[in-house]
């Protein structure tokens, strides 16, 4: 029962953070113009770009996996992938002019 409540809370929290992030990123922007620009792009290039981003993040997770194993930590490659996705997310929403993200991940 406790795990079910925790899962519901985590889902609601994730949706809230995602919604707030999307709102803050696109606040004051013309969504119609953004959608029009994306529709003008070739779908093949959009798919290639998304695949490259995912491969970059997964490559970073392999580096984190080997680094943590070298330091003696027993981590799963899936957890390292999650660390990489979270790190990429924070890198995208944190302005580099402010010094970048305050903390990459905590183990």
C-alpha positions as CSV (number, residue, x, y, z in Angstrom):
1,X,0.0,0.0,0.0
2,X,2.8,2.4,0.9
3,X,4.6,1.7,-2.4
4,X,1.3,2.4,-4.3
5,X,1.0,5.8,-2.6
6,X,4.6,6.6,-3.3
7,X,4.2,5.7,-6.9
8,X,1.1,7.9,-7.2
9,X,2.9,10.8,-5.5
10,X,5.9,10.4,-7.7
11,X,3.7,10.4,-10.9
12,X,1.9,13.5,-9.8
13,X,5.2,15.2,-8.9
14,X,6.7,14.3,-12.3
15,X,3.7,15.6,-14.2
16,X,3.7,18.8,-12.1
17,X,7.5,19.4,-12.7
18,X,7.2,18.6,-16.4
19,X,4.2,20.9,-16.8
20,X,5.9,23.7,-14.9
21,X,9.1,23.3,-17.0
22,X,7.2,23.4,-20.3
23,X,5.2,26.4,-19.2
24,X,8.4,28.3,-18.1
25,X,10.3,27.5,-21.3
26,X,7.5,28.5,-23.7
27,X,6.1,31.4,-21.7
28,X,5.9,34.4,-23.9
29,X,6.6,32.5,-27.0
30,X,4.3,32.1,-30.0
31,X,3.5,28.4,-30.0
32,X,1.9,28.6,-33.4
33,X,5.2,29.8,-34.9
34,X,7.2,27.1,-33.1
35,X,4.8,24.4,-34.4
36,X,4.9,25.9,-37.9
37,X,8.8,25.8,-37.9
38,X,8.9,22.2,-36.7
39,X,6.4,21.2,-39.4
40,X,8.7,22.7,-42.0
41,X,11.6,20.6,-41.0
42,X,12.2,17.3,-42.7
43,X,10.9,14.4,-40.5
44,X,13.9,12.3,-41.3
45,X,16.2,14.9,-39.9
46,X,14.1,15.3,-36.8
47,X,14.3,11.6,-36.2
48,X,18.0,11.5,-36.8
49,X,18.5,14.4,-34.4
50,X,16.4,12.7,-31.6
51,X,18.4,9.5,-32.2
52,X,21.7,11.4,-31.9
53,X,20.6,13.0,-28.6
54,X,19.5,9.7,-27.1
55,X,22.8,8.0,-28.2
56,X,24.7,10.9,-26.7
57,X,22.9,10.5,-23.4
58,X,23.3,6.7,-23.4
59,X,27.0,7.1,-24.2
60,X,27.4,9.4,-21.2
61,X,25.6,6.8,-19.1
62,X,28.2,4.2,-20.2
63,X,31.0,6.5,-19.1
64,X,29.3,7.1,-15.7
65,X,28.9,3.3,-15.4
66,X,32.6,2.6,-16.0
67,X,33.7,5.5,-13.8
68,X,31.5,4.3,-10.9
69,X,32.7,0.7,-11.3
70,X,36.3,1.9,-11.3
71,X,35.6,3.7,-8.0
72,X,34.2,0.5,-6.5
73,X,30.5,1.4,-6.6
74,X,28.1,-1.3,-7.7
75,X,25.6,0.5,-10.0
76,X,23.3,-0.8,-12.7
77,X,23.6,0.5,-16.2
78,X,19.9,1.5,-16.1
79,X,20.5,3.7,-13.1
80,X,23.4,5.4,-14.9
81,X,21.1,6.0,-17.9
82,X,18.7,7.7,-15.5
83,X,21.5,9.8,-14.1
84,X,22.5,10.9,-17.6
85,X,18.9,11.8,-18.6
86,X,18.4,13.9,-15.5
87,X,21.8,15.5,-16.0
88,X,20.9,16.3,-19.6
89,X,17.6,17.8,-18.5
90,X,19.2,20.1,-16.0
91,X,21.9,21.1,-18.5
92,X,19.1,22.2,-20.9
93,X,17.1,24.2,-18.4
94,X,19.9,25.7,-16.4
95,X,21.4,28.9,-17.9
96,X,25.1,28.5,-18.4
97,X,25.6,32.2,-17.6
98,X,24.7,31.4,-14.0
99,X,27.5,28.9,-13.7
100,X,25.6,25.9,-14.9
101,X,23.9,23.3,-12.8
102,X,24.8,23.3,-9.1
103,X,25.0,19.5,-8.8
104,X,25.0,16.8,-11.6
105,X,23.8,13.9,-9.5
106,X,23.9,12.5,-6.0
107,X,24.6,8.9,-5.2
